């Protein structure tokens, strides 16, 4: 008499390698539970290959007969349709695996009958963790496993060494494209420091060394901290971390050193004795522009202009005198303005006023 196999539940909990260092194959082991007593079980083993998209589980004896897992597919998010025929009887299955989850499809056989089932797990992309999520809803329409529940619980075993890491650049700001921006501190660029953080690794694993490479050149530092004197422009940092268990991973980050600040401009008045003055009565007074920029030793001063000014109060008269075709008006001072521009195109203006005594 053929009955229905009420439900099959697969649970897989497995930690595999980080984003840049994922091993294709993971060995797993677990237990087949065939009764409500969770202490009763048959050991099973398996292999999950995320590149070949396969899940293999060893056979086992169930109720005195060999139970075989014929095939197992590793499924990424999507919609899947599968069918199977056993003893001239066919069945059809489909499932939708949403983003953030992964799944599998198994074809199994017991006492000459084959049947299929989908399952799916929550998935953490950073830690590559597959959570223990029960999956029901695959009602087997034929099969000799009347009234039985099978729970296959696979857990991590003989886990390959893995490590996930991240580079953090000290200071700076992040621009709209996600690049770390460092302000130059000299015409040669800036001193930039960074460090490596371990996000996850095998239990008991420690960092053996970190090999730093910046723009293709290896650094002498082998610890989690490093620094360089970086020139102006875009730079790439690569860090290869190795643990005492032999796991390695290379992660990268980029930063840019630039000059975003305009020069400092000081407008000065110097008398005939070489002294800086704020006022003068008669004689020649020299105008001097002193422009300084952290990243450019020779900023250019442009648009220098001098304009007479006079302080006025209510009721004052402006006395205009013509002399040799020129208009002469009394002033109480001269305002001088200018703009300084550095090699990066940053500008800053400044002004000063010489008072007439």
C-alpha positions as CSV (number, residue, x, y, z in Angstrom):
1,X,0.0,0.0,0.0
2,X,1.4,3.3,-1.0
3,X,0.9,6.3,1.3
4,X,2.2,9.8,1.5
5,X,5.4,11.0,3.0
6,X,4.0,13.9,5.2
7,X,6.9,16.3,5.3
8,X,10.7,16.5,4.9
9,X,12.6,19.1,6.8
10,X,16.2,20.0,6.0
11,X,18.2,22.3,8.3
12,X,21.7,23.4,7.4
13,X,23.9,25.6,9.6
14,X,27.2,26.3,8.0
15,X,29.9,29.0,8.1
16,X,32.0,29.4,4.9
17,X,34.6,31.9,3.8
18,X,34.5,35.6,3.4
19,X,33.6,37.7,0.4
20,X,37.0,37.7,-1.2
21,X,38.1,34.3,0.0
22,X,35.1,31.9,-0.4
23,X,36.1,28.2,-0.6
24,X,33.9,26.4,-3.1
25,X,33.6,23.2,-1.1
26,X,32.6,22.7,2.5
27,X,32.4,19.4,4.3
28,X,29.4,19.0,6.6
29,X,28.1,16.4,9.0
30,X,24.9,16.0,11.0
31,X,22.2,13.7,12.2
32,X,19.1,12.0,10.6
33,X,16.3,12.1,13.2
34,X,13.6,9.5,12.6
35,X,11.5,9.8,15.7
36,X,10.1,12.5,18.0
37,X,13.0,11.7,20.4
38,X,15.7,14.1,19.3
39,X,18.3,12.0,21.0
40,X,17.7,9.2,18.5
41,X,19.5,9.7,15.2
42,X,21.7,8.3,12.5
43,X,25.0,10.2,11.6
44,X,25.3,11.5,8.1
45,X,27.9,13.5,6.1
46,X,27.8,15.8,3.1
47,X,29.6,18.2,0.9
48,X,28.3,21.6,-0.3
49,X,29.9,23.1,-3.4
50,X,28.8,26.7,-4.0
51,X,30.7,26.9,-7.4
52,X,29.4,23.7,-8.9
53,X,26.0,24.4,-7.3
54,X,25.7,21.0,-5.7
55,X,24.9,19.5,-2.3
56,X,25.8,15.9,-1.7
57,X,24.6,13.9,1.3
58,X,25.7,10.4,2.1
59,X,23.2,7.5,2.1
60,X,21.9,5.9,5.3
61,X,19.7,3.1,6.6
62,X,16.1,4.1,7.4
63,X,13.7,1.5,8.9
64,X,16.0,-1.3,7.8
65,X,16.3,-0.1,4.2
66,X,18.9,2.0,2.4
67,X,17.9,5.7,2.0
68,X,19.7,7.4,-0.9
69,X,20.1,11.1,-1.7
70,X,20.4,10.8,-5.5
71,X,21.2,14.5,-6.1
72,X,21.2,17.9,-4.5
73,X,21.2,21.3,-6.2
74,X,22.5,24.5,-4.5
75,X,20.1,27.2,-5.5
76,X,20.6,31.0,-5.5
77,X,17.6,33.5,-5.4
78,X,15.1,32.8,-8.2
79,X,12.1,30.8,-9.2
80,X,12.6,27.0,-9.8
81,X,10.5,24.2,-11.3
82,X,11.4,20.6,-11.0
83,X,9.7,17.3,-11.8
84,X,10.4,13.6,-11.2
85,X,9.0,10.2,-12.2
86,X,9.1,7.1,-10.1
87,X,7.4,3.8,-11.1
88,X,5.5,5.6,-13.9
89,X,4.2,8.2,-11.4
90,X,5.3,11.9,-11.8
91,X,5.2,14.8,-9.6
92,X,5.9,18.5,-10.1
93,X,7.5,21.0,-7.7
94,X,8.3,24.7,-7.7
95,X,9.6,27.3,-5.3
96,X,10.6,30.9,-5.1
97,X,13.8,31.7,-3.2
98,X,13.9,35.4,-2.4
99,X,16.9,37.7,-2.1
100,X,18.8,37.2,1.1
101,X,18.1,33.4,1.1
102,X,19.6,30.4,-0.7
103,X,18.1,27.0,-1.2
104,X,18.4,23.5,-2.4
105,X,16.5,20.8,-4.3
106,X,17.0,17.1,-3.4
107,X,16.0,14.0,-5.2
108,X,15.9,11.0,-2.8
109,X,15.1,7.3,-3.0
110,X,13.9,4.7,-0.6
111,X,12.8,1.1,-1.4
112,X,12.6,1.8,-5.1
113,X,10.6,5.1,-4.8
114,X,12.1,8.5,-5.6
115,X,10.8,11.8,-4.6
116,X,12.0,15.5,-4.5
117,X,11.9,18.4,-2.1
118,X,12.9,22.0,-2.0
119,X,14.4,23.8,1.0
120,X,15.7,27.2,1.7
121,X,17.7,29.1,4.4
122,X,18.3,32.7,5.5
123,X,21.7,33.8,4.2
124,X,24.2,36.3,5.6
125,X,26.4,37.6,2.7
126,X,29.1,39.0,5.0
127,X,29.5,36.0,7.3
128,X,28.3,33.4,4.7
129,X,26.1,31.9,7.3
130,X,23.2,29.6,6.6
131,X,20.6,29.7,9.4
132,X,18.6,26.8,10.7
133,X,15.2,27.6,9.1
134,X,12.6,24.8,8.9
135,X,11.0,24.5,5.4
136,X,7.6,22.8,5.1
137,X,5.2,22.7,2.2
138,X,6.6,19.8,0.1
139,X,3.8,17.2,0.3
140,X,5.0,14.1,-1.3
141,X,2.2,12.5,-3.4
142,X,3.7,9.1,-3.4
143,X,6.3,7.1,-1.6
144,X,6.6,4.3,1.0
145,X,7.4,6.5,4.0
146,X,3.9,6.5,5.5
147,X,3.4,8.6,8.6
148,X,7.1,9.4,9.1
149,X,8.9,12.7,9.5
150,X,12.6,12.8,8.5
151,X,14.7,15.7,9.8
152,X,18.2,15.9,8.4
153,X,20.3,18.4,10.4
154,X,23.6,19.3,8.8
155,X,26.2,21.4,10.7
156,X,29.6,22.7,10.0
157,X,32.4,20.1,10.2
158,X,36.0,20.0,9.1
159,X,35.5,23.6,8.2
160,X,38.1,25.1,5.8
161,X,40.1,28.0,7.3
162,X,38.5,31.3,6.5
163,X,38.9,35.0,7.3
164,X,36.9,38.1,6.5
165,X,38.6,41.5,6.9
166,X,38.1,45.2,6.2
167,X,40.5,48.1,5.8
168,X,39.8,51.3,7.7
169,X,41.6,54.6,6.7
170,X,42.1,57.0,9.5
171,X,40.8,60.5,9.2
172,X,39.5,62.1,6.0
173,X,36.0,62.2,4.8
174,X,33.9,60.0,2.4
175,X,32.8,61.6,-0.8
176,X,29.6,60.8,-2.7
177,X,31.3,57.9,-4.6
178,X,32.5,56.3,-1.3
179,X,36.1,57.3,-1.7
180,X,38.0,58.4,1.4
181,X,39.3,61.9,0.9
182,X,42.5,63.0,2.6
183,X,43.6,66.7,2.6
184,X,47.2,67.4,1.6
185,X,49.5,68.6,4.3
186,X,52.5,69.5,2.1
187,X,53.3,69.9,-1.6
188,X,54.3,66.2,-1.5
189,X,50.8,65.1,-0.4
190,X,49.9,63.7,3.0
191,X,50.8,61.1,5.6
192,X,48.0,58.5,5.6
193,X,47.5,55.7,8.1
194,X,45.2,52.7,8.0
195,X,44.5,49.5,9.8
196,X,42.9,46.1,9.2
197,X,39.9,44.8,11.2
198,X,39.0,41.1,11.3
199,X,35.3,40.7,10.8
200,X,35.1,36.9,11.2
201,X,37.4,33.9,11.2
202,X,37.6,30.3,12.5
203,X,37.2,29.9,16.2
204,X,40.7,30.1,17.8
205,X,42.3,31.6,14.7
206,X,44.6,34.6,15.2
207,X,46.4,36.9,12.7
208,X,49.8,35.6,11.6
209,X,50.7,38.5,9.4
210,X,49.3,41.2,7.1
211,X,51.0,42.0,3.8
212,X,50.3,45.6,2.7
213,X,50.6,46.8,-0.9
214,X,49.9,50.4,-2.0
215,X,49.7,51.1,-5.7
216,X,51.5,47.9,-6.4
217,X,54.4,48.6,-4.0
218,X,54.8,46.3,-0.9
219,X,55.2,48.0,2.5
220,X,57.5,46.8,5.2
221,X,54.8,46.6,7.8
222,X,53.3,43.2,8.5
223,X,51.0,44.1,11.4
224,X,47.4,45.3,11.4
225,X,48.6,49.0,11.3
226,X,50.4,50.7,8.4
227,X,51.0,54.2,7.1
228,X,52.5,55.9,4.0
229,X,53.5,59.3,2.6
230,X,51.0,59.5,-0.2
231,X,51.3,61.9,-3.1
232,X,48.5,63.9,-4.6
233,X,45.9,61.8,-6.4
234,X,44.1,58.4,-6.2
235,X,45.7,55.4,-4.3
236,X,44.7,51.8,-3.8
237,X,45.5,49.8,-0.7
238,X,45.6,46.0,-0.7
239,X,45.9,44.0,2.5
240,X,46.4,40.2,2.5
241,X,45.8,38.8,5.9
242,X,47.0,35.3,6.9
243,X,45.8,33.4,10.0
244,X,47.7,30.8,12.0
245,X,45.3,28.2,10.5
246,X,46.5,29.0,7.0
247,X,43.5,31.1,5.8
248,X,44.3,34.1,3.6
249,X,42.2,36.9,2.2
250,X,43.0,40.0,0.2
251,X,40.8,43.1,0.7
252,X,41.1,46.5,-0.9
253,X,40.3,50.1,-0.3
254,X,40.9,53.4,-2.1
255,X,41.6,56.9,-1.0
256,X,42.5,60.2,-2.7
257,X,44.8,63.0,-1.5
258,X,43.8,66.4,-2.8
259,X,44.0,70.1,-2.1
260,X,40.6,71.6,-1.5
261,X,41.6,74.8,0.5
262,X,42.5,78.1,-1.1
263,X,45.7,79.9,-0.2
264,X,46.0,82.4,2.7
265,X,46.5,85.9,1.3
266,X,47.9,88.8,3.4
267,X,47.8,92.3,1.9
268,X,50.5,94.5,3.5
269,X,51.6,98.2,3.3
270,X,55.4,98.8,3.7
271,X,56.8,102.3,4.1
272,X,60.1,103.7,2.8
273,X,61.9,102.3,5.9
274,X,60.7,98.8,5.3
275,X,58.2,98.9,8.1
276,X,54.7,97.5,7.8
277,X,52.3,100.3,8.4
278,X,48.5,100.7,8.7
279,X,48.5,104.5,7.9
280,X,50.6,107.1,6.2
281,X,50.7,110.8,5.7
282,X,53.2,111.5,2.8
283,X,55.7,109.6,0.9
284,X,55.7,106.2,-1.0
285,X,54.0,103.2,0.5
286,X,54.7,99.8,-1.1
287,X,51.9,97.2,-1.6
288,X,52.9,93.6,-0.9
289,X,50.9,90.4,-1.4
290,X,52.0,87.5,0.8
291,X,50.3,84.3,-0.4
292,X,50.9,81.0,1.3
293,X,49.4,77.6,0.6
294,X,50.1,74.3,2.4
295,X,50.1,72.3,-0.8
296,X,51.4,74.8,-3.3
297,X,54.7,76.7,-2.6
298,X,54.0,79.3,-5.3
299,X,50.3,80.4,-5.4
300,X,49.6,83.1,-8.0
301,X,48.1,86.5,-6.9
302,X,45.8,88.1,-9.5
303,X,43.2,90.8,-9.8
304,X,45.0,93.3,-7.5
305,X,43.1,96.6,-7.3
306,X,43.3,99.8,-5.2
307,X,40.3,102.0,-4.5
308,X,40.1,105.2,-2.6
309,X,37.7,105.4,0.3
310,X,36.5,108.1,2.6
311,X,34.7,108.0,5.9
312,X,31.7,110.1,6.0
313,X,29.0,111.3,8.4
314,X,25.6,112.9,7.9
315,X,26.0,116.3,6.3
316,X,29.5,115.9,4.9
317,X,30.3,117.4,1.6
318,X,32.4,115.8,-1.2
319,X,34.8,118.3,-2.6
320,X,35.7,117.6,-6.2
321,X,38.8,119.3,-7.7
322,X,39.8,119.1,-11.4
323,X,43.5,119.2,-12.2
324,X,45.0,118.6,-15.6
325,X,41.9,116.8,-16.7
326,X,41.9,114.5,-13.7
327,X,39.3,114.5,-10.9
328,X,40.7,114.8,-7.4
329,X,38.6,113.9,-4.4
330,X,39.6,113.8,-0.8
331,X,40.1,110.4,0.7
332,X,40.6,109.0,4.1
333,X,42.1,105.7,3.0
334,X,43.0,103.3,0.1
335,X,41.5,99.8,0.0
336,X,43.6,97.2,-1.8
337,X,42.1,93.8,-2.8
338,X,43.5,90.7,-4.6
339,X,42.9,87.0,-5.2
340,X,45.4,84.2,-4.7
341,X,45.0,80.9,-6.6
342,X,46.9,77.6,-6.0
343,X,48.0,74.9,-8.5
344,X,44.8,73.0,-7.8
345,X,42.6,75.9,-8.8
346,X,41.5,76.9,-5.3
347,X,41.1,80.7,-4.8
348,X,40.8,83.0,-1.8
349,X,40.5,86.8,-1.8
350,X,41.7,89.3,0.8
351,X,41.9,93.0,1.3
352,X,43.5,95.7,3.5
353,X,43.0,99.4,4.0
354,X,45.8,102.0,4.3
355,X,44.5,105.0,6.3
356,X,45.5,108.5,5.1
357,X,46.7,110.7,8.0
